[in-house]
Amino acid sequence: MSKHQIVVVVGSLRRDSWNKKLANAIATMGPADCAFHHLRIDDLPLYNQDDDEKPAESVKRLKGEIQAAHGLLFVTPEYNRSIPGVLKNALDHASRPYGQNAWAGKPAGVIGASIGAQGTSMAQQHLRNVLAYLDVPTMGQPEAFIQVKEGWFDKDGKIADSGSRAFVQKWLDQYVAWVKRFAPGGPLPVSSDSGARAKSSESAGATRSK
């Protein structure tokens, strides 16, 4: 069975990153017809337009993996009310040189986790602005600004709390449906319960910032 290939972009290099843990947990919750692959961004040089004609091998790999994907999943922390520099660097690399934007047309979802009460709301908004310019169709609803703490993940790396797990599962179901709308063969009909699922994010107090 052919699978929808989802490229996962984690905006953190920290070994014990909450967002890396969240990305790994989400991958275990996906349907059988989706495969999740983490995009490596830690070995990219700082973007320099002088290198556009002779990009590093890591940049070629980055763009190739994005171009081969059916969907993009961004899982990012928030640094100083914006996205991390390492994530912006990857976005810049794969969008250049002009006219060779690897991100364009790839359906995306944006989610993130933080120990702060506001989750990663500002970072997600800034990221959405960049993705809009890069012609990336990004799922607008439901949103997920996740507040985490010790014990949020169990010893196996899965989401421990049943309510939080159900909230993330509903978000993931909507994201997968979004990706499939852009699959070869034409868009799928929009789920009739999308509004109900969007509203569910409002009541997920354990996982949604207030």
C-alpha atoms as an extended CHARMM CRD file, in Angstrom:
* protein
*
       210  EXT
         1         1  MET       CA              0.0000000000        0.0000000000        0.0000000000  PROA      1               0.0000000000
         2         2  SER       CA              1.4020000000        3.3870000000       -0.9840000000  PROA      2               0.0000000000
         3         3  LYS       CA              1.6310000000        5.8380000000        1.9040000000  PROA      3               0.0000000000
         4         4  HSD       CA              1.3370000000        9.5600000000        2.2850000000  PROA      4               0.0000000000
         5         5  GLN       CA              4.8410000000       10.7380000000        3.1190000000  PROA      5               0.0000000000
         6         6  ILE       CA              4.8570000000       13.3630000000        5.8620000000  PROA      6               0.0000000000
         7         7  VAL       CA              8.0200000000       15.3640000000        6.5000000000  PROA      7               0.0000000000
         8         8  VAL       CA              8.2890000000       16.4280000000       10.1560000000  PROA      8               0.0000000000
         9         9  VAL       CA             10.2110000000       19.6410000000       10.8560000000  PROA      9               0.0000000000
        10        10  VAL       CA             11.0670000000       20.0750000000       14.5440000000  PROA      10              0.0000000000
        11        11  GLY       CA             12.2430000000       23.5950000000       15.3210000000  PROA      11              0.0000000000
        12        12  SER       CA             14.4950000000       22.6060000000       18.2080000000  PROA      12              0.0000000000
        13        13  LEU       CA             17.9660000000       21.0550000000       18.4310000000  PROA      13              0.0000000000
        14        14  ARG       CA             17.7570000000       20.2970000000       22.1520000000  PROA      14              0.0000000000
        15        15  ARG       CA             18.2950000000       16.6290000000       22.9480000000  PROA      15              0.0000000000
        16        16  ASP       CA             15.3290000000       16.4070000000       25.3440000000  PROA      16              0.0000000000
        17        17  SER       CA             13.1520000000       18.8620000000       23.4330000000  PROA      17              0.0000000000
        18        18  TRP       CA              9.4590000000       18.8270000000       24.3520000000  PROA      18              0.0000000000
        19        19  ASN       CA              8.6640000000       19.4150000000       20.7080000000  PROA      19              0.0000000000
        20        20  LYS       CA             10.7690000000       16.5020000000       19.5430000000  PROA      20              0.0000000000
        21        21  LYS       CA              8.9010000000       14.3250000000       22.0260000000  PROA      21              0.0000000000
        22        22  LEU       CA              5.5930000000       15.6950000000       20.7660000000  PROA      22              0.0000000000
        23        23  ALA       CA              6.5680000000       14.9990000000       17.1530000000  PROA      23              0.0000000000
        24        24  ASN       CA              7.5410000000       11.4310000000       18.0160000000  PROA      24              0.0000000000
        25        25  ALA       CA              4.2830000000       10.8740000000       19.8950000000  PROA      25              0.0000000000
        26        26  ILE       CA              2.2350000000       12.2320000000       16.9940000000  PROA      26              0.0000000000
        27        27  ALA       CA              3.9900000000        9.8690000000       14.5830000000  PROA      27              0.0000000000
        28        28  THR       CA              2.7960000000        6.8820000000       16.6310000000  PROA      28              0.0000000000
        29        29  MET       CA             -0.8000000000        8.1700000000       16.4870000000  PROA      29              0.0000000000
        30        30  GLY       CA             -1.0130000000        8.5300000000       12.7190000000  PROA      30              0.0000000000
        31        31  PRO       CA             -3.0250000000        6.2300000000       10.4350000000  PROA      31              0.0000000000
        32        32  ALA       CA             -1.4720000000        3.2420000000        8.6750000000  PROA      32              0.0000000000
        33        33  ASP       CA             -1.4960000000        5.0050000000        5.3160000000  PROA      33              0.0000000000
        34        34  CYS       CA              0.8300000000        7.7840000000        6.5240000000  PROA      34              0.0000000000
        35        35  ALA       CA              4.5850000000        7.6120000000        7.1040000000  PROA      35              0.0000000000
        36        36  PHE       CA              6.3230000000       10.2860000000        9.1950000000  PROA      36              0.0000000000
        37        37  HSD       CA              9.9550000000       11.1940000000        8.4950000000  PROA      37              0.0000000000
        38        38  HSD       CA             11.9820000000       13.7260000000       10.4880000000  PROA      38              0.0000000000
        39        39  LEU       CA             13.7480000000       16.3240000000        8.3770000000  PROA      39              0.0000000000
        40        40  ARG       CA             17.3070000000       16.9510000000        9.5340000000  PROA      40              0.0000000000
        41        41  ILE       CA             18.1000000000       20.6590000000        9.8660000000  PROA      41              0.0000000000
        42        42  ASP       CA             20.9450000000       20.7280000000       12.4070000000  PROA      42              0.0000000000
        43        43  ASP       CA             23.7240000000       20.3450000000        9.8130000000  PROA      43              0.0000000000
        44        44  LEU       CA             22.6750000000       23.1610000000        7.4920000000  PROA      44              0.0000000000
        45        45  PRO       CA             25.0920000000       26.0750000000        7.0800000000  PROA      45              0.0000000000
        46        46  LEU       CA             23.7860000000       29.5490000000        7.7630000000  PROA      46              0.0000000000
        47        47  TYR       CA             21.9750000000       30.7140000000        4.6550000000  PROA      47              0.0000000000
        48        48  ASN       CA             24.1550000000       32.8580000000        2.3870000000  PROA      48              0.0000000000
        49        49  GLN       CA             22.8980000000       33.9040000000       -1.0300000000  PROA      49              0.0000000000
        50        50  ASP       CA             26.4570000000       33.5960000000       -2.3510000000  PROA      50              0.0000000000
        51        51  ASP       CA             26.0750000000       29.8220000000       -2.0150000000  PROA      51              0.0000000000
        52        52  ASP       CA             22.9160000000       29.5430000000       -4.1540000000  PROA      52              0.0000000000
        53        53  GLU       CA             24.8360000000       28.3250000000       -7.1950000000  PROA      53              0.0000000000
        54        54  LYS       CA             26.7610000000       25.6700000000       -5.2370000000  PROA      54              0.0000000000
        55        55  PRO       CA             24.5870000000       24.5580000000       -2.3010000000  PROA      55              0.0000000000
        56        56  ALA       CA             25.9760000000       22.2420000000        0.3680000000  PROA      56              0.0000000000
        57        57  GLU       CA             25.0710000000       18.5490000000        0.2100000000  PROA      57              0.0000000000
        58        58  SER       CA             22.9390000000       18.9720000000        3.3240000000  PROA      58              0.0000000000
        59        59  VAL       CA             20.9080000000       21.6450000000        1.5310000000  PROA      59              0.0000000000
        60        60  LYS       CA             20.4290000000       19.4040000000       -1.5180000000  PROA      60              0.0000000000
        61        61  ARG       CA             19.2390000000       16.6200000000        0.7880000000  PROA      61              0.0000000000
        62        62  LEU       CA             16.8560000000       18.9940000000        2.5540000000  PROA      62              0.0000000000
        63        63  LYS       CA             15.2190000000       20.1610000000       -0.6550000000  PROA      63              0.0000000000
        64        64  GLY       CA             15.0300000000       16.6530000000       -2.0930000000  PROA      64              0.0000000000
        65        65  GLU       CA             13.2240000000       15.2610000000        0.9470000000  PROA      65              0.0000000000
        66        66  ILE       CA             10.7600000000       18.1470000000        0.9540000000  PROA      66              0.0000000000
        67        67  GLN       CA             10.0360000000       17.7480000000       -2.7490000000  PROA      67              0.0000000000
        68        68  ALA       CA              9.3690000000       14.0230000000       -2.2630000000  PROA      68              0.0000000000
        69        69  ALA       CA              6.8950000000       14.6150000000        0.5790000000  PROA      69              0.0000000000
        70        70  HSD       CA              3.1060000000       14.7860000000        0.3620000000  PROA      70              0.0000000000
        71        71  GLY       CA              2.7680000000       16.9410000000        3.4780000000  PROA      71              0.0000000000
        72        72  LEU       CA              4.6780000000       19.0270000000        6.0250000000  PROA      72              0.0000000000
        73        73  LEU       CA              4.3000000000       18.8880000000        9.8070000000  PROA      73              0.0000000000
        74        74  PHE       CA              5.9520000000       21.7330000000       11.7280000000  PROA      74              0.0000000000
        75        75  VAL       CA              6.4340000000       21.1590000000       15.4610000000  PROA      75              0.0000000000
        76        76  THR       CA              8.1220000000       24.1750000000       16.9620000000  PROA      76              0.0000000000
        77        77  PRO       CA              9.0000000000       25.8240000000       20.2560000000  PROA      77              0.0000000000
        78        78  GLU       CA              8.7990000000       29.5850000000       20.7520000000  PROA      78              0.0000000000
        79        79  TYR       CA             11.9520000000       31.6370000000       21.2330000000  PROA      79              0.0000000000
        80        80  ASN       CA             11.5250000000       35.3020000000       22.2030000000  PROA      80              0.0000000000
        81        81  ARG       CA              7.9770000000       35.4200000000       20.7910000000  PROA      81              0.0000000000
        82        82  SER       CA              9.0370000000       34.0010000000       17.4250000000  PROA      82              0.0000000000
        83        83  ILE       CA             10.3720000000       30.9040000000       15.6920000000  PROA      83              0.0000000000
        84        84  PRO       CA             13.8590000000       29.5090000000       16.4000000000  PROA      84              0.0000000000
        85        85  GLY       CA             16.6870000000       30.6240000000       14.1360000000  PROA      85              0.0000000000
        86        86  VAL       CA             17.4500000000       27.0580000000       13.0770000000  PROA      86              0.0000000000
        87        87  LEU       CA             13.9250000000       26.6950000000       11.6910000000  PROA      87              0.0000000000
        88        88  LYS       CA             14.0620000000       30.0260000000        9.8310000000  PROA      88              0.0000000000
        89        89  ASN       CA             17.4080000000       28.9740000000        8.3690000000  PROA      89              0.0000000000
        90        90  ALA       CA             15.8540000000       25.7750000000        6.9950000000  PROA      90              0.0000000000
        91        91  LEU       CA             12.8980000000       27.6960000000        5.5850000000  PROA      91              0.0000000000
        92        92  ASP       CA             15.2580000000       30.0940000000        3.8100000000  PROA      92              0.0000000000
        93        93  HSD       CA             17.5110000000       27.3670000000        2.3970000000  PROA      93              0.0000000000
        94        94  ALA       CA             14.6910000000       25.3210000000        0.8900000000  PROA      94              0.0000000000
        95        95  SER       CA             13.0360000000       28.3800000000       -0.6510000000  PROA      95              0.0000000000
        96        96  ARG       CA             16.1000000000       29.5080000000       -2.5700000000  PROA      96              0.0000000000
        97        97  PRO       CA             17.3490000000       30.3060000000       -5.1390000000  PROA      97              0.0000000000
        98        98  TYR       CA             14.4480000000       32.3720000000       -6.4570000000  PROA      98              0.0000000000
        99        99  GLY       CA             12.0800000000       30.2370000000       -8.5200000000  PROA      99              0.0000000000
       100       100  GLN       CA             13.1760000000       26.9790000000       -6.8710000000  PROA      100             0.0000000000
       101       101  ASN       CA             11.0390000000       26.9890000000       -3.7380000000  PROA      101             0.0000000000
       102       102  ALA       CA             10.7790000000       23.3840000000       -2.4910000000  PROA      102             0.0000000000
       103       103  TRP       CA              8.0530000000       24.2580000000        0.0310000000  PROA      103             0.0000000000
       104       104  ALA       CA              5.5340000000       25.5810000000       -2.4810000000  PROA      104             0.0000000000
       105       105  GLY       CA              2.2250000000       23.7300000000       -2.6900000000  PROA      105             0.0000000000
       106       106  LYS       CA              2.9600000000       21.2870000000        0.1310000000  PROA      106             0.0000000000
       107       107  PRO       CA              0.0490000000       21.1320000000        2.6200000000  PROA      107             0.0000000000
       108       108  ALA       CA              1.1810000000       21.8400000000        6.1670000000  PROA      108             0.0000000000
       109       109  GLY       CA              0.1280000000       21.6880000000        9.7760000000  PROA      109             0.0000000000
       110       110  VAL       CA              1.6080000000       23.7410000000       12.6200000000  PROA      110             0.0000000000
       111       111  ILE       CA              1.6890000000       22.6580000000       16.2540000000  PROA      111             0.0000000000
       112       112  GLY       CA              3.9890000000       23.2630000000       19.1980000000  PROA      112             0.0000000000
       113       113  ALA       CA              4.5760000000       22.7110000000       22.8930000000  PROA      113             0.0000000000
       114       114  SER       CA              5.9100000000       24.8720000000       25.6940000000  PROA      114             0.0000000000
       115       115  ILE       CA              5.9440000000       24.9410000000       29.4800000000  PROA      115             0.0000000000
       116       116  GLY       CA              4.4020000000       28.4130000000       29.2650000000  PROA      116             0.0000000000
       117       117  ALA       CA              0.6630000000       28.9950000000       29.5310000000  PROA      117             0.0000000000
       118       118  GLN       CA              0.4440000000       30.4570000000       26.0140000000  PROA      118             0.0000000000
       119       119  GLY       CA              1.9850000000       27.3970000000       24.4080000000  PROA      119             0.0000000000
       120       120  THR       CA              3.7160000000       28.5090000000       21.2120000000  PROA      120             0.0000000000
       121       121  SER       CA              1.0190000000       30.8430000000       19.9370000000  PROA      121             0.0000000000
       122       122  MET       CA              3.2820000000       33.7040000000       18.8100000000  PROA      122             0.0000000000
       123       123  ALA       CA              5.7920000000       31.3930000000       17.1510000000  PROA      123             0.0000000000
       124       124  GLN       CA              3.0060000000       29.6410000000       15.2840000000  PROA      124             0.0000000000
       125       125  GLN       CA              1.6120000000       32.9570000000       14.0360000000  PROA      125             0.0000000000
       126       126  HSD       CA              5.0200000000       34.0880000000       12.8060000000  PROA      126             0.0000000000
       127       127  LEU       CA              5.5750000000       30.7290000000       11.1260000000  PROA      127             0.0000000000
       128       128  ARG       CA              2.1980000000       30.9490000000        9.3940000000  PROA      128             0.0000000000
       129       129  ASN       CA              3.1730000000       34.3500000000        7.9910000000  PROA      129             0.0000000000
       130       130  VAL       CA              6.3380000000       32.8810000000        6.4750000000  PROA      130             0.0000000000
       131       131  LEU       CA              4.5450000000       29.8230000000        5.1160000000  PROA      131             0.0000000000
       132       132  ALA       CA              1.9010000000       32.0000000000        3.4820000000  PROA      132             0.0000000000
       133       133  TYR       CA              4.5880000000       33.8670000000        1.5670000000  PROA      133             0.0000000000
       134       134  LEU       CA              6.2160000000       30.5540000000        0.5770000000  PROA      134             0.0000000000
       135       135  ASP       CA              2.9180000000       29.3760000000       -0.9720000000  PROA      135             0.0000000000
       136       136  VAL       CA              2.4110000000       26.6200000000        1.6070000000  PROA      136             0.0000000000
       137       137  PRO       CA             -1.3020000000       25.8280000000        2.1420000000  PROA      137             0.0000000000
       138       138  THR       CA             -1.4530000000       25.6270000000        5.9400000000  PROA      138             0.0000000000
       139       139  MET       CA             -4.3380000000       24.1930000000        7.9570000000  PROA      139             0.0000000000
       140       140  GLY       CA             -6.0250000000       27.0440000000        9.8210000000  PROA      140             0.0000000000
       141       141  GLN       CA             -8.2560000000       25.1490000000       12.2460000000  PROA      141             0.0000000000
       142       142  PRO       CA             -8.1150000000       23.5960000000       14.7220000000  PROA      142             0.0000000000
       143       143  GLU       CA             -5.1550000000       25.2730000000       16.4010000000  PROA      143             0.0000000000
       144       144  ALA       CA             -3.0820000000       23.5800000000       19.1030000000  PROA      144             0.0000000000
       145       145  PHE       CA             -1.0630000000       25.6080000000       21.6120000000  PROA      145             0.0000000000
       146       146  ILE       CA              0.1010000000       22.9080000000       23.9850000000  PROA      146             0.0000000000
       147       147  GLN       CA              1.3300000000       23.4850000000       27.5130000000  PROA      147             0.0000000000
       148       148  VAL       CA              3.4530000000       20.6120000000       28.7840000000  PROA      148             0.0000000000
       149       149  LYS       CA              4.9880000000       19.6760000000       32.1220000000  PROA      149             0.0000000000
       150       150  GLU       CA              6.7670000000       16.7480000000       33.7060000000  PROA      150             0.0000000000
       151       151  GLY       CA              4.6770000000       13.6120000000       33.3010000000  PROA      151             0.0000000000
       152       152  TRP       CA              2.9030000000       14.8240000000       30.1520000000  PROA      152             0.0000000000
       153       153  PHE       CA              4.6550000000       11.9870000000       28.2990000000  PROA      153             0.0000000000
       154       154  ASP       CA              4.8350000000        8.4830000000       29.7210000000  PROA      154             0.0000000000
       155       155  LYS       CA              7.9690000000        6.3110000000       29.8740000000  PROA      155             0.0000000000
       156       156  ASP       CA              7.3270000000        5.1030000000       26.3160000000  PROA      156             0.0000000000
       157       157  GLY       CA              7.1310000000        8.6340000000       24.9500000000  PROA      157             0.0000000000
       158       158  LYS       CA              3.3750000000        8.5940000000       24.4510000000  PROA      158             0.0000000000
       159       159  ILE       CA              0.9780000000       11.2680000000       25.7200000000  PROA      159             0.0000000000
       160       160  ALA       CA              0.0440000000       10.1280000000       29.2070000000  PROA      160             0.0000000000
       161       161  ASP       CA             -3.1940000000       11.9870000000       29.8990000000  PROA      161             0.0000000000
       162       162  SER       CA             -6.2090000000       10.5890000000       28.0470000000  PROA      162             0.0000000000
       163       163  GLY       CA             -7.8290000000       13.9900000000       27.5430000000  PROA      163             0.0000000000
       164       164  SER       CA             -4.6460000000       15.5130000000       26.1290000000  PROA      164             0.0000000000
       165       165  ARG       CA             -4.1240000000       12.4730000000       23.9320000000  PROA      165             0.0000000000
       166       166  ALA       CA             -7.6730000000       12.7310000000       22.5790000000  PROA      166             0.0000000000
       167       167  PHE       CA             -7.1890000000       16.4310000000       21.8230000000  PROA      167             0.0000000000
       168       168  VAL       CA             -3.9700000000       15.8120000000       19.8720000000  PROA      168             0.0000000000
       169       169  GLN       CA             -5.5810000000       12.8670000000       18.0620000000  PROA      169             0.0000000000
       170       170  LYS       CA             -8.4510000000       15.0820000000       16.8580000000  PROA      170             0.0000000000
       171       171  TRP       CA             -5.9550000000       17.6880000000       15.6720000000  PROA      171             0.0000000000
       172       172  LEU       CA             -3.9610000000       14.9800000000       13.8810000000  PROA      172             0.0000000000
       173       173  ASP       CA             -7.0690000000       13.5370000000       12.2160000000  PROA      173             0.0000000000
       174       174  GLN       CA             -7.8800000000       16.9570000000       10.8000000000  PROA      174             0.0000000000
       175       175  TYR       CA             -4.2980000000       17.4520000000        9.6670000000  PROA      175             0.0000000000
       176       176  VAL       CA             -4.2030000000       14.1000000000        7.8540000000  PROA      176             0.0000000000
       177       177  ALA       CA             -7.4920000000       14.9420000000        6.1400000000  PROA      177             0.0000000000
       178       178  TRP       CA             -5.9570000000       18.2760000000        5.1050000000  PROA      178             0.0000000000
       179       179  VAL       CA             -2.9390000000       16.5560000000        3.5410000000  PROA      179             0.0000000000
       180       180  LYS       CA             -5.1470000000       14.0840000000        1.6880000000  PROA      180             0.0000000000
       181       181  ARG       CA             -7.1650000000       16.9200000000        0.1680000000  PROA      181             0.0000000000
       182       182  PHE       CA             -4.0470000000       17.8570000000       -1.7960000000  PROA      182             0.0000000000
       183       183  ALA       CA             -3.1440000000       14.2810000000       -2.7730000000  PROA      183             0.0000000000
       184       184  PRO       CA             -2.9240000000       13.3060000000       -6.4680000000  PROA      184             0.0000000000
       185       185  GLY       CA             -6.3920000000       12.6160000000       -7.8300000000  PROA      185             0.0000000000
       186       186  GLY       CA             -8.0420000000       15.7180000000       -6.4600000000  PROA      186             0.0000000000
       187       187  PRO       CA             -9.2280000000       17.0530000000       -3.1150000000  PROA      187             0.0000000000
       188       188  LEU       CA            -11.3400000000       15.0690000000       -0.7230000000  PROA      188             0.0000000000
       189       189  PRO       CA            -14.5590000000       16.5700000000        0.6480000000  PROA      189             0.0000000000
       190       190  VAL       CA            -14.1750000000       18.6040000000        3.8200000000  PROA      190             0.0000000000
       191       191  SER       CA            -15.2670000000       16.7010000000        6.9230000000  PROA      191             0.0000000000
       192       192  SER       CA            -18.7000000000       17.7950000000        8.1300000000  PROA      192             0.0000000000
       193       193  ASP       CA            -17.5400000000       17.7990000000       11.7420000000  PROA      193             0.0000000000
       194       194  SER       CA            -14.5900000000       20.1390000000       11.2200000000  PROA      194             0.0000000000
       195       195  GLY       CA            -16.3830000000       22.8990000000       13.0850000000  PROA      195             0.0000000000
       196       196  ALA       CA            -17.0730000000       20.6430000000       16.0330000000  PROA      196             0.0000000000
       197       197  ARG       CA            -13.4480000000       19.5970000000       16.1790000000  PROA      197             0.0000000000
       198       198  ALA       CA            -12.2780000000       23.1850000000       16.0400000000  PROA      198             0.0000000000
       199       199  LYS       CA            -14.5340000000       23.9500000000       18.9820000000  PROA      199             0.0000000000
       200       200  SER       CA            -13.1150000000       21.0040000000       20.8880000000  PROA      200             0.0000000000
       201       201  SER       CA             -9.7650000000       22.7940000000       21.0340000000  PROA      201             0.0000000000
       202       202  GLU       CA            -11.4120000000       25.5600000000       23.0320000000  PROA      202             0.0000000000
       203       203  SER       CA            -12.3650000000       23.1800000000       25.8230000000  PROA      203             0.0000000000
       204       204  ALA       CA             -9.1210000000       21.2150000000       26.0730000000  PROA      204             0.0000000000
       205       205  GLY       CA             -7.9160000000       23.0430000000       29.1420000000  PROA      205             0.0000000000
       206       206  ALA       CA             -5.0100000000       20.6910000000       29.7950000000  PROA      206             0.0000000000
       207       207  THR       CA             -3.5270000000       21.2020000000       26.3780000000  PROA      207             0.0000000000
       208       208  ARG       CA             -4.8640000000       24.4730000000       25.0280000000  PROA      208             0.0000000000
       209       209  SER       CA             -3.6250000000       27.8110000000       26.3450000000  PROA      209             0.0000000000
       210       210  LYS       CA             -6.2700000000       30.1830000000       27.6550000000  PROA      210             0.0000000000
